[in-house]
Amino acid sequence: MSRFKHALGNAQLAIICLAFALVLSFVLNVFLGVFLFRVPNDITVNVPPAIPASGLKIKPGEINSARVYAFTYYIWQALQTWPVNGKHDYVDNIKKFAPYLTMSFQNTLKEEGKKMDEQGFLYKHQQITFGVLGSSFSPKEVRYIGNGTWLVHLRMRTINAVAPPEENKSFNESHIAMDAETSFVFKVVRYDYSPDKNHWGLAIAGYAAPPQVKKAYK
């Protein structure tokens, strides 16, 4: 009888130990789950001090000025570059980059396209756009004005040329129709769009001021 009681006591102790271990494991998993859930909100990323010289600290949900500048530069350069024929490339670019443009700015660009077409700068024209020599990101080029809106200043050089008659000819062999440096001030806003189509979470909303030609080479 004593042997039976002894075995029963051992079984009860084992059950208690197992129950305690399960409870401890459950509490630990809950703690780790809460910790991992909070990590994306609390994490701070230190960016190497390339832009600007002092470096940057980025937190989730925060959009720093360097990112806003890079977004604006990339989208505008891509929009204003026509590798084959501006008549088609211009329209195709607006469609391609529509997720990064507000609807009102898309309409503005379409109106600009009509004017350029009437002036003869689209049909069978090629164009490249790039930053003016010496221009680069600086915190003073981006200003946050509140409500998820920034003003971004870009200095761009645009070269528009008549496409060469032969397809194997390079852009350098084209007849230059326009070559100028222009100062742009864009309004950029937070944009809740599909992350699959717009991973920046930003959109160009329009010109904050009329573009100004600073220097014309042609």
ChimeraX attribute file (.defattr): number of C-alpha atoms within 10 A of each C-alpha:
attribute: neighborCount
match mode: 1-to-1
recipient: residues
	/A:1	6
	/A:2	7
	/A:3	8
	/A:4	9
	/A:5	10
	/A:6	11
	/A:7	12
	/A:8	12
	/A:9	12
	/A:10	12
	/A:11	12
	/A:12	12
	/A:13	12
	/A:14	12
	/A:15	12
	/A:16	12
	/A:17	12
	/A:18	12
	/A:19	12
	/A:20	12
	/A:21	12
	/A:22	12
	/A:23	12
	/A:24	12
	/A:25	12
	/A:26	12
	/A:27	12
	/A:28	12
	/A:29	12
	/A:30	12
	/A:31	12
	/A:32	12
	/A:33	11
	/A:34	11
	/A:35	12
	/A:36	11
	/A:37	11
	/A:38	11
	/A:39	11
	/A:40	12
	/A:41	11
	/A:42	11
	/A:43	11
	/A:44	13
	/A:45	11
	/A:46	11
	/A:47	13
	/A:48	12
	/A:49	10
	/A:50	9
	/A:51	14
	/A:52	13
	/A:53	9
	/A:54	10
	/A:55	11
	/A:56	18
	/A:57	12
	/A:58	13
	/A:59	15
	/A:60	12
	/A:61	9
	/A:62	8
	/A:63	15
	/A:64	15
	/A:65	21
	/A:66	17
	/A:67	14
	/A:68	25
	/A:69	23
	/A:70	13
	/A:71	18
	/A:72	22
	/A:73	21
	/A:74	11
	/A:75	16
	/A:76	17
	/A:77	17
	/A:78	17
	/A:79	21
	/A:80	21
	/A:81	20
	/A:82	23
	/A:83	14
	/A:84	17
	/A:85	16
	/A:86	27
	/A:87	20
	/A:88	14
	/A:89	22
	/A:90	23
	/A:91	14
	/A:92	14
	/A:93	17
	/A:94	20
	/A:95	13
	/A:96	13
	/A:97	17
	/A:98	17
	/A:99	22
	/A:100	25
	/A:101	22
	/A:102	18
	/A:103	15
	/A:104	12
	/A:105	18
	/A:106	19
	/A:107	14
	/A:108	14
	/A:109	18
	/A:110	15
	/A:111	12
	/A:112	12
	/A:113	18
	/A:114	14
	/A:115	13
	/A:116	15
	/A:117	15
	/A:118	11
	/A:119	10
	/A:120	14
	/A:121	21
	/A:122	24
	/A:123	19
	/A:124	17
	/A:125	25
	/A:126	28
	/A:127	26
	/A:128	18
	/A:129	20
	/A:130	20
	/A:131	16
	/A:132	16
	/A:133	10
	/A:134	6
	/A:135	11
	/A:136	14
	/A:137	17
	/A:138	14
	/A:139	13
	/A:140	9
	/A:141	16
	/A:142	23
	/A:143	16
	/A:144	16
	/A:145	10
	/A:146	8
	/A:147	8
	/A:148	12
	/A:149	19
	/A:150	23
	/A:151	23
	/A:152	25
	/A:153	22
	/A:154	23
	/A:155	22
	/A:156	21
	/A:157	22
	/A:158	20
	/A:159	19
	/A:160	25
	/A:161	23
	/A:162	22
	/A:163	24
	/A:164	18
	/A:165	9
	/A:166	7
	/A:167	8
	/A:168	7
	/A:169	11
	/A:170	10
	/A:171	18
	/A:172	10
	/A:173	11
	/A:174	16
	/A:175	14
	/A:176	18
	/A:177	15
	/A:178	15
	/A:179	18
	/A:180	17
	/A:181	21
	/A:182	18
	/A:183	18
	/A:184	19
	/A:185	20
	/A:186	22
	/A:187	23
	/A:188	27
	/A:189	23
	/A:190	17
	/A:191	20
	/A:192	13
	/A:193	15
	/A:194	10
	/A:195	10
	/A:196	7
	/A:197	12
	/A:198	16
	/A:199	13
	/A:200	18
	/A:201	19
	/A:202	24
	/A:203	27
	/A:204	29
	/A:205	22
	/A:206	22
	/A:207	16
	/A:208	15
	/A:209	13
	/A:210	11
	/A:211	14
	/A:212	12
	/A:213	14
	/A:214	12
	/A:215	12
	/A:216	12
	/A:217	10
	/A:218	10
